[in-house]
C-alpha cells in the first residue's frame, strides 16, 4: 500500500492508493513520450465528457488532427495526468475563436479541444485531486500514544498517603550526579530491619559460587567484573564482617 492519501473535491473521504507505478506514454503521431509516476486506484469513477455531445462543427478547428477523434463520446477515464505532466504534454500552439467556443491546443498526442461545447444546460462535473503524505496521521498517532502513556499529574493536595510519602522521600533523598542525571535511593515500604538475618543464607550461596569458580574460570572472571562494577557505581557497599 502507498503512504499517500488521495482527496477529491467536496470533502470526500480520502482514498489510499494500492501502490505506485512508473510507465511511459508515447504518442501515436510521433516518437515523443513522457515518463509518468502514478498512483494506482481501484477506480477513477468518472466519465469524460460527462455527457454525450452531438458532433459539432467548428470552423477554426476543422481538419485538425485531433488527439481523440471520438472526443464527443462519454467514456471512462483510464489515466488522470497531473499538473506535473502538463508541461511535458502541451505545446504553445493555440487556435482560438469566439469566447463561447472551445479552443484547440497542440499536444504531443495531437490537437486537444478545450472549453465550452455549446449553449445547453447540463450538470457540470469537475474533479480535483490532491495527495498528501501520511505524516500528519503519523504525528496524530504519536501524539495520542504519548497522551495515553503520560503519567497523570495531580496536585499534591489530591495525593493519597502513599503518593505523598513518595513525594517527600524523593525531595529528601534525590541528588544530581556529574552526568546530569538524578539519583535517588530506592524506598522501602517497611523498615529494612524486618528483612531478618540473611547472612547465613547469603554465605552459603557464596560458598557454592566459589566451588563453581574452581571449575569455570571464565564464569569467575565475569562475576568479579560485574560485582566490582556494581560496587563502583555505589549500587552496593561492603558490610563489616561482624
C-alpha positions in Angstrom: 0.0 0.0 0.0 1.1 3.5 -0.8 1.7 6.0 2.1 -0.3 8.7 0.2 -3.8 9.8 0.7 -5.8 11.0 -2.3 -8.5 13.6 -1.7 -11.3 14.5 -4.1 -13.4 17.7 -4.3 -16.3 18.2 -1.9 -14.7 16.8 1.2 -14.9 13.2 0.0 -13.3 10.6 2.1 -9.6 10.2 1.3 -8.5 7.1 -0.6 -5.3 5.2 0.0 -3.8 4.0 -3.3 -3.0 0.4 -3.9 0.6 1.4 -4.8 2.6 3.3 -7.3 3.8 2.6 -10.8 6.1 4.3 -13.3 5.3 3.9 -17.0 5.9 5.6 -20.4 3.2 7.1 -22.6 4.1 7.5 -26.2 2.3 9.5 -28.9 0.8 7.6 -31.8 1.6 10.5 -34.1 5.3 10.9 -33.3 8.2 9.5 -31.2 7.5 11.9 -28.4 6.8 10.3 -25.0 6.7 11.1 -21.3 7.5 9.2 -18.2 4.7 9.2 -15.6 4.9 8.3 -11.9 1.3 7.4 -11.0 -0.7 6.2 -8.0 -2.9 3.1 -8.6 -6.6 3.5 -7.6 -9.3 0.9 -7.7 -11.4 3.2 -9.9 -11.4 6.7 -11.2 -15.3 6.7 -11.2 -15.7 9.4 -13.9 -16.8 9.6 -17.5 -15.3 12.2 -19.8 -17.0 14.1 -21.2 -19.8 13.8 -18.6 -22.5 13.9 -21.3 -22.7 12.7 -24.9 -22.5 15.7 -27.2 -23.6 16.0 -30.8 -20.6 16.1 -33.1 -20.2 19.9 -33.6 -18.5 21.6 -36.5 -16.3 24.5 -35.5 -14.6 26.1 -38.5 -11.5 27.2 -36.6 -10.5 23.6 -35.7 -11.9 21.8 -38.7 -9.4 19.5 -40.3 -7.0 19.4 -37.4 -5.5 16.0 -36.4 -7.2 15.6 -33.0 -5.6 13.5 -30.2 -9.0 11.9 -29.7 -11.3 11.7 -32.8 -14.2 10.4 -30.5 -14.0 13.3 -28.1 -17.8 13.7 -28.0 -18.4 10.2 -26.7 -18.5 9.7 -22.9 -16.1 7.0 -21.8 -14.3 6.0 -18.6 -11.0 7.7 -17.9 -8.0 5.4 -17.7 -5.4 7.9 -16.5 -5.6 11.3 -14.9 -2.4 13.3 -15.6 -1.5 15.9 -13.0 0.0 19.4 -13.4 3.5 17.9 -13.2 2.9 16.2 -16.6 1.0 19.1 -18.2 4.2 21.0 -19.3 5.6 17.9 -20.9 2.4 17.1 -22.9 1.1 20.5 -24.0 2.7 22.8 -26.6 2.5 26.5 -27.2 0.3 26.3 -30.4 -3.2 27.5 -29.6 -6.1 28.3 -32.0 -8.9 30.5 -30.7 -12.2 31.8 -32.0 -15.3 33.1 -30.1 -15.1 33.1 -26.3 -18.2 30.8 -26.4 -16.4 28.2 -28.5 -13.7 25.8 -27.5 -10.0 26.4 -28.2 -7.6 23.9 -29.7 -4.2 23.4 -28.2 -1.4 21.2 -29.7 -0.1 18.4 -27.6 2.4 15.6 -28.2 -0.6 13.4 -28.9 -2.3 15.7 -31.4 -4.7 18.7 -31.0 -6.7 18.8 -27.9 -10.2 20.5 -27.8 -10.7 22.5 -24.5 -13.6 24.7 -23.5 -17.4 25.1 -23.9 -19.1 22.8 -26.4 -22.3 24.6 -26.9 -25.2 26.6 -25.4 -27.1 23.9 -23.4 -27.8 23.3 -19.8 -26.2 20.4 -18.0 -24.8 19.5 -14.7 -21.1 20.0 -14.8 -18.7 17.5 -13.3 -15.4 18.7 -12.1 -12.6 16.8 -10.5 -9.8 17.9 -8.2 -7.4 15.5 -6.8 -4.7 16.3 -4.2 -2.3 14.0 -2.5 -0.7 14.2 0.9 1.8 12.2 2.9 0.7 10.3 6.0 3.0 12.4 8.2 0.0 14.2 9.8 -1.7 10.9 10.6 1.5 9.6 12.0 2.0 12.7 14.1 -1.5 12.3 15.4 -1.0 8.7 16.3 2.2 9.5 18.1 0.5 12.4 20.0 -2.3 10.0 21.1 0.3 7.4 22.2 2.2 9.9 24.3 -1.1 11.2 25.9 -2.1 7.6 26.7 1.3 6.8 28.2 1.7 10.1 30.1 1.5 9.7 33.8 -1.5 11.8 35.0 -0.4 14.7 37.2 -2.3 15.6 40.3 -1.8 18.5 42.7 -0.1 17.5 46.0 -3.4 18.1 47.9 -5.1 15.3 45.9 -2.4 12.6 46.5 -3.2 9.6 48.7 -0.9 8.9 51.7 1.4 6.5 49.8 1.9 9.1 47.0 2.6 11.9 49.5 5.2 9.7 51.2 6.9 9.0 47.8 7.0 12.7 47.1 8.5 13.6 50.4 11.1 10.7 50.1 12.1 11.9 46.6 12.6 15.5 47.8 14.7 14.4 50.8 16.9 11.8 49.0 17.4 12.9 45.4 20.7 14.3 44.2 22.2 15.1 40.8 25.4 13.4 39.6 28.1 14.8 37.4 26.5 13.4 34.2 23.4 15.5 34.9 21.2 12.6 35.8 19.2 12.5 39.0 19.9 9.8 41.6 17.6 8.6 44.4 17.7 5.7 46.8 15.0 3.1 46.4 12.5 3.4 49.2 11.2 0.6 51.4 7.6 0.3 52.3 8.8 -1.2 55.6 11.9 -0.9 57.6 14.9 -2.9 56.3 15.2 -4.4 59.8 12.1 -6.5 59.1 14.0 -8.4 56.4 15.6 -10.6 59.1 19.0 -12.2 59.3 20.0 -13.3 55.8 23.8 -13.5 56.4 23.9 -17.3 56.8 21.9 -17.9 53.6 24.0 -15.4 51.7 27.2 -17.0 52.9 26.1 -20.5 51.8 25.3 -19.1 48.3 28.8 -17.6 48.2 30.4 -20.9 49.1 28.5 -22.7 46.3 29.7 -20.0 43.9 33.3 -20.3 45.0 33.1 -24.1 44.2 31.9 -23.3 40.7 34.7 -20.7 40.3 37.2 -23.6 40.7 35.6 -25.4 37.7 34.9 -22.4 35.5 37.5 -19.7 35.5 35.6 -17.6 32.8 32.5 -17.6 35.0 34.6 -16.4 37.9 36.1 -13.5 35.9 32.6 -12.3 34.7 31.2 -12.5 38.2 34.1 -10.5 39.7 33.8 -7.8 36.9 30.1 -7.4 37.4 30.3 -7.2 41.2 33.2 -4.7 41.0 31.3 -2.5 38.6 28.2 -2.7 40.8 30.2 -1.6 43.8 31.9 1.2 41.9 28.6 2.6 40.9 27.5 2.7 44.5 24.7 0.2 44.0 26.0 -1.8 46.9 28.6 -1.4 49.7 30.6 -3.8 51.8 29.4 -4.7 55.3 31.6 -5.3 58.3 32.5 -8.9 58.9 30.6 -8.8 62.2 
